[in-house]
Amino acid sequence: FYTLKFTYSYEMYAYDEVISEDVEVKKDETTTVNVYMKKSTGSLAGSVADSSDFMPIGGATVNVYAADDDDFSDILATTTTSIEDDETKGTFYIDELLPGAYILKAMMTTFDEGQSGPIEVLINIENEAGTILLTKSVGSIFGSVANSADESPLGGATVNVYAKDDEDF
């Protein structure tokens, strides 16, 4: 009986090692052993935070693109940041990425989209993606206040703005 160890790598790709144990070879016979090898992969871990106070943002979507995908047309992987209220809030983990360079884009409602620079994924390790910072989206409100009877402007009116779910207005 024999143990066979299969390895393969070519340029930047490697494959996970396969071991076949207890391969029996008999006199005047051919023993056939077929193996299927899986490409070795790496992973990315990082976080998403608010650029104004660096607080973690739970529930943000993180998409992975090839670094050379200039128009970001092909999402290779996607995940969501942790929403737990502990040290994992705002963190993400993406595994089974082939070796190569990637760009991450993060998005969350009420924030402008943010992205990482190119990140190199190496095989068989957890690669650090860092923190992607998102900036709160801002807009403006424009209008006028007028007398309903004759539509004349009411100069000096006070306008207060409240969040939709604010019950204290």
C-alpha atoms as one frame of an Amber mdcrd trajectory, in Angstrom:
protein
   0.000   0.000   0.000   1.136   3.510  -0.816   0.249   7.089  -0.034   0.128
   9.484  -2.978   0.518  13.235  -2.538  -0.629  15.467  -5.417   0.442  19.117
  -5.692   0.161  21.548  -8.554   0.962  25.205  -9.118   1.263  27.296 -12.224
   2.275  30.955 -12.319   0.127  32.713  -9.694  -2.314  29.826  -9.175  -1.885
  26.968  -6.783  -4.156  24.095  -5.980  -4.950  22.544  -2.631  -2.873  19.479
  -1.940  -4.646  16.123  -2.304  -3.517  12.992  -0.488  -4.696   9.501  -1.415
  -3.880   6.952   1.253  -3.870   3.177   1.148  -3.445   2.901  -2.620  -2.981
  -0.757  -3.328  -0.700  -1.878  -6.130  -0.863  -5.537  -7.171   1.535  -7.504
  -9.302   0.766  -7.332 -13.045  -2.151  -4.899 -12.479  -2.583  -1.191 -13.056
  -4.161   0.779 -10.254  -6.076   3.848 -11.391  -6.248   6.853  -9.080  -8.232
   9.917 -10.166  -8.086  13.083  -8.108  -9.876  16.403  -8.337  -7.912  19.428
  -7.221  -9.418  22.697  -6.064  -7.734  26.036  -6.681  -6.273  27.472  -3.505
  -7.983  30.627  -2.345  -7.565  33.416   0.147  -9.926  35.618   2.123 -10.488
  39.281   2.928 -11.450  40.724   6.300 -12.156  44.355   7.086 -14.713  46.842
   8.340 -16.936  49.743   7.302 -17.215  52.912   9.421 -18.658  56.434   9.396
 -16.015  58.930   8.251 -17.248  61.623  10.660 -16.851  59.685  13.925 -15.297
  56.342  12.851 -18.230  54.458  14.372 -18.774  51.025  12.775 -21.642  50.685
  10.313 -23.576  47.436  10.627 -25.686  46.188   7.720 -23.590  47.818   4.971
 -23.236  45.924   1.691 -19.681  45.175   0.523 -19.120  44.143  -3.110 -15.880
  42.702  -4.508 -14.626  43.618  -7.997 -11.487  42.725  -9.924  -9.068  45.650
  -9.681  -8.970  45.931 -13.481 -12.801  46.134 -13.792 -12.799  49.877 -14.575
 -16.594  50.215 -14.819 -17.346  47.902 -11.861 -19.643  45.775 -14.001 -18.953
  42.313 -12.560 -19.537  41.690  -8.841 -17.350  38.719  -7.898 -18.582  38.375
  -4.305 -20.803  40.256  -1.897 -21.424  40.299   1.837 -22.984  42.426   4.562
 -21.221  43.874   7.596 -22.096  42.513  11.025 -24.960  44.239  12.836 -24.101
  42.852  16.291 -23.618  45.463  19.022 -20.210  44.186  20.075 -16.639  44.310
  18.761 -17.744  42.684  15.461 -20.225  45.412  14.447 -19.332  46.782  11.012
 -16.899  43.952  10.189 -16.970  41.670   7.156 -15.262  38.489   5.976 -15.167
  37.177   2.403 -13.580  33.822   1.674 -12.743  31.637  -1.324 -11.258  34.445
  -3.413  -8.734  33.439  -6.042  -5.348  35.130  -5.779  -5.270  38.545  -7.423
  -6.007  42.233  -6.947  -9.480  43.380  -5.893 -11.347  46.608  -5.116 -14.134
  46.670  -2.552 -17.135  49.000  -2.703 -19.281  49.567   0.385 -22.744  51.103
   0.450 -25.402  51.868   3.019 -28.611  53.883   2.981 -28.039  57.551   3.948
 -24.321  57.281   3.107 -22.372  57.954  -0.077 -20.673  54.885  -1.554 -17.077
  54.261  -0.465 -14.355  52.079  -1.874 -10.992  50.607  -1.039  -7.821  50.888
  -3.026  -6.521  47.744  -4.742  -6.050  44.872  -2.292  -3.883  41.881  -3.157
  -5.305  38.503  -2.099  -2.751  35.805  -1.420  -3.615  32.142  -1.037  -4.273
  30.321   2.201  -4.270  33.413   4.416  -6.728  36.014   5.675  -5.793  39.218
   3.844  -6.526  42.520   5.632  -8.802  44.893   3.697  -8.673  47.711   6.252
 -11.574  50.046   6.972 -13.744  51.536   4.249 -15.043  54.939   5.366 -18.472
  56.156   4.283 -19.601  59.786   4.333 -23.158  60.666   5.274 -25.211  61.760
   2.288 -26.353  65.348   2.476 -28.920  67.300   0.535 -30.922  70.452   0.876
 -34.520  71.553   1.167 -35.739  74.604  -0.700 -39.136  76.250  -0.557 -41.126
  79.194   0.708 -43.700  79.996   3.389 -46.744  81.999   2.314 -50.071  83.230
   3.621 -52.709  80.747   2.458 -55.301  83.510   1.873 -53.383  85.642  -0.614
 -50.118  83.680  -1.154 -48.047  86.615   0.105 -44.634  85.613   1.530 -44.295
  85.316   5.285 -40.764  86.541   5.936 -39.055  85.438   9.153 -40.937  82.138
   9.516 -39.054  79.495  11.496 -38.592  76.058   9.890 -37.384  73.098  11.972
 -36.290  69.800  10.389 -36.798  66.456  12.149 -35.948  62.887  11.244 -38.894
  60.847  10.006 -38.874  58.615  13.082 -38.259  61.421  15.619 -41.203  61.364
  18.032 -40.100  64.460  19.976 -41.000  67.132  17.452
